[in-house]
Structures are given as C-alpha cells and as structure tokens.
Amino acid sequence: MQTTEIIIIIAVIILVGSLSIKFTKKPKEKRYEPIIKETAPSVELELLRLINEYRISQGLNTLQLEVYVSDLAYDHVSYMIEDKKVSHDYFTKRFEASGAENAGEIVATGYLAAKSILAAYLDSPGHKEVLDDARFNWIGISVFKLYNCCILVEY
C-alpha cells in the first residue's frame, strides 16, 4: 500500500469513530438539532402536530422536535418498559443531560393513538401545566409499546 492510501484509510477510521461519538453524546456547542420529519415515527409526528395545535389554541408558541431530547425520551420509555411502571425516575439526570434552561416531562401508558395520548395529558393537571408552559420551545417525544414520554425544554 502506498502512503496516500494508508492516510485515507486512517482518515476514514477517524471519521467513522467521530460520527459514532456524535450520536451517543450531545456536543455542548450545538444545542438545537431538529429531527427531520421523514425519520420520526408517524405516531410521534402526529402527537407533535396535536400538541402544537393545542398550544396554538392556547395562544402559545409551537414546539420543534429535537433529536437529542427525543433520544432521552426514548431511553426513559425503554427504562419504564423494563421496570414495568410509569415513572419520572431520574428526571433530574435527563434534564441535566439536555443542557436546557428549563424542562418538563410528561409520561403515560396504555395509549397508542396520538389523540388518546394528548387527551390523557390534558386530563392530568400536572401534565397539562407542562404543556401550557410558554417557556418551552423544543420537545423530545418517544412512543413505544404502550409507553410514552415527552420532554419539553427551553434552550
């Protein structure tokens, strides 16, 4: 092999290694990373649409789906499935990991349709309070196996 080929191979290895780091750890310098709509599951996009419709009806700003916060929501849904209960366990760690100024969390189980999930959120005074918080401008959503989690954040 020639020196040029070896340098290219090393550069590719370094690039691939750095890409995996970007997906597992949120960089401090970049807080906002919107999800491309084509990559999010349809129930999560529908829930986002319904939440934003609700917020508009209340005179509030809309929320943008954020990839890292959605990963945090997914991790918590996985935890709740494994633990077999709905909880806000370790919310402080998720909040700190998000790097947000403020955060609120909504969790539920037993609903698969976005419309039912939002209705359950609105029926809970604590969850409704999170949805009605004007400070929030980003959201992470995960819906999986009857469990769901929304984390609303302010950056």
SERO-4910 file (N, C-alpha, C, O; in steps of 0.05 Angstrom, whole numbers):
BEGIN
 pado doro    nc1    nc2    nc3   cac1   cac2   cac3    cc1    cc2    cc3    oc1    oc2    oc3
  Met    A     17    -24      0      0      0      0     18     25      0     39     26     12
  Gln    A      7     45    -13     22     70    -14     15     87     10     -6     82     23
  Thr    A     31    106     16     27    124     39      1    138     37    -13    141     57
  Thr    A     -7    147     13    -32    162      9    -56    144     16    -75    154     29
  Glu    A    -55    119      8    -77    101     14    -80     96     44   -102     95     55
  Ile    A    -58     93     58    -58     89     87    -69    114    101    -85    111    119
  Ile    A    -61    137     92    -71    162    104   -102    164    100   -116    172    118
  Ile    A   -111    157     76   -140    158     71   -155    138     89   -176    145    100
  Ile    A   -144    114     92   -157     94    109   -158    103    138   -178    100    151
  Ile    A   -136    115    148   -136    125    175   -156    148    178   -169    150    198
  Ala    A   -158    165    158   -177    188    159   -206    177    160   -222    188    175
  Val    A   -212    156    145   -239    144    145   -244    132    173   -266    135    183
  Ile    A   -225    118    184   -229    106    210   -234    128    231   -252    125    248
  Ile    A   -219    149    230   -223    171    249   -251    184    245   -265    189    265
  Leu    A   -259    188    220   -285    200    214   -307    182    224   -326    192    237
  Val    A   -306    156    219   -327    138    228   -328    137    259   -350    137    270
  Gly    A   -305    137    272   -305    138    301   -317    163    312   -331    162    332
  Ser    A   -312    186    300   -323    211    310   -353    212    305   -367    225    320
  Leu    A   -362    200    283   -391    200    278   -406    185    300   -428    193    308
  Ser    A   -395    162    309   -409    147    329   -409    163    355   -429    160    371
  Ile    A   -389    178    361   -390    195    385   -412    216    383   -425    221    403
  Lys    A   -415    228    360   -436    248    357   -464    237    362   -481    252    371
  Phe    A   -469    212    356   -495    201    360   -500    191    389   -523    188    397
  Thr    A   -479    188    404   -482    178    431   -479    200    452   -487    196    475
  Lys    A   -467    222    445   -463    243    465   -469    270    452   -458    276    431
  Lys    A   -485    286    464   -493    312    453   -470    331    457   -460    335    479
  Pro    A   -461    344    435   -440    364    437   -450    388    452   -472    397    447
  Lys    A   -433    400    469   -441    423    484   -446    448    467   -464    464    473
  Glu    A   -431    451    445   -433    475    430   -458    476    412   -466    498    403
  Lys    A   -471    454    407   -495    453    389   -519    443    405   -520    419    411
  Arg    A   -537    460    412   -560    452    428   -584    444    411   -599    426    419
  Tyr    A   -588    457    389   -612    453    373   -607    435    350   -591    441    332
  Glu    A   -619    412    349   -616    393    327   -643    382    321   -652    362    332
  Pro    A   -658    395    302   -685    386    296   -685    358    282   -666    352    267
  Ile    A   -706    343    287   -709    318    274   -721    323    246   -739    339    243
  Ile    A   -710    309    227   -722    310    200   -747    294    200   -747    271    208
  Lys    A   -769    306    192   -796    294    194   -797    266    183   -812    249    193
  Glu    A   -783    261    161   -784    235    149   -772    213    166   -777    189    161
  Thr    A   -756    220    186   -743    199    202   -757    193    229   -750    174    242
  Ala    A   -776    209    236   -791    205    262   -815    187    257   -827    188    236
  Pro    A   -821    169    276   -845    152    273   -870    169    270   -872    190    282
  Ser    A   -889    159    255   -913    174    249   -930    181    274   -941    203    275
  Val    A   -931    163    294   -947    170    318   -934    193    333   -948    210    344
  Glu    A   -908    194    333   -894    216    346   -899    242    331   -902    263    344
  Leu    A   -898    241    305   -903    266    289   -932    275    293   -938    299    294
  Glu    A   -951    256    294   -979    263    298   -983    275    326   -998    294    329
  Leu    A   -969    264    346   -971    275    373   -960    303    373   -971    321    386
  Leu    A   -937    308    360   -926    335    358   -946    354    345   -950    376    355
  Arg    A   -958    345    323   -978    362    309  -1001    369    328  -1009    392    329
  Leu    A  -1011    350    342  -1034    355    360  -1026    372    384  -1041    390    392
  Ile    A  -1002    368    395   -993    385    417   -990    414    407   -998    433    420
  Asn    A   -979    417    383   -976    444    372  -1003    457    366  -1006    481    371
  Glu    A  -1022    442    356  -1049    453    352  -1061    462    378  -1073    484    380
  Tyr    A  -1058    446    399  -1068    453    426  -1054    478    435  -1067    497    445
  Arg    A  -1027    480    433  -1013    503    443  -1021    528    428  -1024    550    440
  Ile    A  -1025    526    402  -1034    549    386  -1062    558    396  -1067    582    399
  Ser    A  -1079    539    402  -1106    546    412  -1105    560    439  -1124    574    446
  Gln    A  -1083    556    453  -1080    569    479  -1063    595    477  -1057    608    497
  Gly    A  -1056    603    453  -1040    627    448  -1011    623    454   -997    643    460
  Leu    A  -1001    599    453   -973    592    459   -958    587    434   -969    582    413
  Asn    A   -931    589    436   -914    582    413   -915    552    408   -922    536    425
  Thr    A   -907    545    383   -905    516    376   -878    506    385   -860    521    391
  Leu    A   -876    479    386   -852    466    394   -839    452    370   -853    443    352
  Gln    A   -813    451    370   -799    438    348   -787    412    360   -777    412    382
  Leu    A   -790    390    345   -780    364    353   -749    364    353   -737    373    333
  Glu    A   -737    355    374   -707    356    377   -696    328    380   -707    313    397
  Val    A   -676    321    366   -666    294    364   -654    285    391   -660    262    400
  Tyr    A   -637    300    404   -624    291    428   -645    288    451   -643    269    466
  Val    A   -663    306    453   -683    305    474   -702    281    468   -711    268    487
  Ser    A   -707    275    443   -723    251    436   -708    226    443   -720    206    452
  Asp    A   -681    226    441   -665    203    450   -668    199    480   -670    177    489
  Leu    A   -668    221    495   -671    219    524   -699    208    530   -702    192    548
  Ala    A   -720    217    516   -747    207    520   -748    177    513   -760    162    528
  Tyr    A   -735    169    492   -734    141    484   -721    124    506   -731    102    513
  Asp    A   -698    133    516   -684    119    537   -703    115    561   -702     94    574
  His    A   -718    136    568   -736    134    591   -759    115    586   -767    100    603
  Val    A   -770    115    561   -791     96    554   -780     68    557   -794     50    568
  Ser    A   -756     63    547   -744     36    550   -740     28    579   -745      5    586
  Tyr    A   -732     48    596   -730     43    625   -757     35    637   -759     16    652
  Met    A   -778     50    630   -805     45    641   -815     17    632   -827      3    648
  Ile    A   -810     10    607   -818    -17    598   -804    -38    613   -816    -58    622
  Glu    A   -778    -35    617   -762    -55    633   -772    -56    662   -773    -77    673
  Asp    A   -778    -33    673   -786    -31    701   -816    -38    705   -825    -42    727
  Lys    A   -831    -39    682   -859    -46    682   -876    -26    698   -896    -34    711
  Lys    A   -869      0    697   -885     20    710   -879     48    699   -857     53    689
  Val    A   -898     65    700   -895     93    691   -882    108    714   -889    105    737
  Ser    A   -862    124    707   -848    139    728   -834    163    716   -830    166    692
  His    A   -826    181    734   -808    203    727   -780    198    740   -765    216    744
  Asp    A   -774    172    745   -748    166    757   -726    178    740   -726    177    715
  Tyr    A   -706    189    753   -682    201    741   -688    225    723   -671    231    705
  Phe    A   -710    238    727   -716    262    711   -694    283    713   -687    295    693
  Thr    A   -683    286    737   -662    307    740   -638    300    722   -626    319    711
  Lys    A   -631    275    719   -609    268    702   -616    274    672   -599    283    658
  Arg    A   -641    268    664   -648    275    636   -648    305    632   -639    314    611
  Phe    A   -658    320    651   -658    349    650   -629    360    647   -624    376    629
  Glu    A   -612    351    664   -584    360    663   -571    351    637   -556    367    625
  Ala    A   -576    327    627   -565    318    602   -574    334    578   -560    336    559
  Ser    A   -598    345    580   -609    360    558   -594    387    554   -594    398    532
  Gly    A   -582    397    575   -569    423    574   -589    446    572   -581    468    565
  Ala    A   -614    441    578   -635    461    576   -635    480    599   -625    474    621
  Glu    A   -647    504    595   -651    523    616   -673    514    635   -671    515    660
  Asn    A   -695    503    623   -718    492    638   -727    467    624   -723    464    600
  Ala    A   -740    450    639   -751    425    626   -775    415    642   -777    420    666
  Gly    A   -793    402    628   -816    389    640   -820    363    626   -812    359    603
  Glu    A   -831    344    640   -834    317    629   -863    307    633   -876    312    653
  Ile    A   -872    293    612   -899    281    613   -895    251    606   -883    245    586
  Val    A   -906    234    622   -905    205    617   -933    193    620   -949    203    635
  Ala    A   -938    172    605   -963    157    608   -960    129    596   -940    123    583
  Thr    A   -980    113    601   -980     86    589  -1009     79    583  -1028     90    594
  Gly    A  -1012     60    564  -1038     50    558  -1051     62    533  -1074     57    527
  Tyr    A  -1036     79    519  -1047     93    495  -1028     90    472  -1004     92    474
  Leu    A  -1040     83    448  -1024     80    424  -1029    103    404  -1011    111    390
  Ala    A  -1053    113    404  -1060    135    385  -1053    162    396  -1056    167    420
  Ala    A  -1042    179    379  -1034    205    388  -1056    221    401  -1052    235    420
  Lys    A  -1080    219    389  -1103    234    400  -1109    225    429  -1116    241    446
  Ser    A  -1108    199    434  -1112    188    461  -1090    197    481  -1096    202    504
  Ile    A  -1066    197    471  -1043    205    488  -1047    234    496  -1044    241    520
  Leu    A  -1053    252    477  -1057    280    484  -1081    284    503  -1079    300    522
  Ala    A  -1103    269    498  -1126    271    516  -1118    264    545  -1126    276    564
  Ala    A  -1102    243    548  -1092    235    574  -1075    256    587  -1078    262    611
  Tyr    A  -1058    268    571  -1041    290    582  -1058    313    592  -1053    324    613
  Leu    A  -1078    321    576  -1095    343    583  -1113    338    607  -1122    356    621
  Asp    A  -1119    312    612  -1135    304    635  -1119    305    661  -1131    303    683
  Ser    A  -1093    307    659  -1076    307    683  -1067    336    688  -1053    348    672
  Pro    A  -1075    348    711  -1068    376    716  -1038    381    715  -1029    402    704
  Gly    A  -1022    363    725   -993    367    724   -982    366    696   -964    382    689
  His    A   -991    348    680   -982    345    653   -992    369    636   -978    379    619
  Lys    A  -1017    377    641  -1028    400    626  -1012    425    632  -1007    442    615
  Glu    A  -1003    428    657   -986    450    665   -960    451    649   -951    473    641
  Val    A   -948    428    644   -924    427    628   -930    435    599   -915    451    587
  Leu    A   -952    425    588   -960    432    561   -965    461    558   -961    473    537
  Asp    A   -975    474    579   -983    502    578   -960    521    585   -965    546    586
  Asp    A   -937    511    590   -914    528    598   -903    542    573   -892    529    555
  Ala    A   -905    568    572   -897    584    549   -867    585    545   -857    592    524
  Arg    A   -851    578    566   -822    578    563   -811    557    544   -790    562    531
  Phe    A   -826    535    541   -815    513    525   -817    519    495   -837    529    485
  Asn    A   -795    511    481   -795    515    452   -785    491    436   -786    491    412
  Trp    A   -776    471    450   -767    446    438   -780    423    453   -788    425    476
  Ile    A   -783    399    439   -795    376    451   -781    351    441   -772    349    418
  Gly    A   -779    332    459   -770    305    451   -793    286    457   -806    288    478
  Ile    A   -799    268    438   -822    250    440   -813    222    435   -798    217    416
  Ser    A   -823    203    451   -820    175    445   -845    160    453   -856    163    475
  Val    A   -855    144    434   -879    127    439   -871     99    431   -863     95    408
  Phe    A   -873     80    450   -865     53    444   -879     33    463   -878     38    487
  Lys    A   -891     12    452   -903     -9    468   -921      2    490   -918     -6    514
  Leu    A   -940     18    484   -960     30    502   -948     49    522   -963     60    539
  Tyr    A   -922     54    522   -910     74    540   -902     98    523   -895     96    499
  Asn    A   -904    122    535   -895    146    521   -883    166    540   -889    166    564
  Cys    A   -867    183    529   -853    203    544   -849    228    526   -839    225    504
  Cys    A   -856    251    536   -850    277    523   -833    293    543   -841    296    566
  Ile    A   -812    304    533   -795    322    549   -795    348    534   -786    350    511
  Leu    A   -806    369    547   -807    396    536   -784    412    548   -780    411    573
  Val    A   -770    427    532   -747    441    542   -746    470    531   -758    476    510
  Glu    A   -732    487    546   -726    514    537   -696    517    534   -681    512    552
  Tyr    A   -688    524    510   -660    530    504   -656    559    501   -634    569    496
***
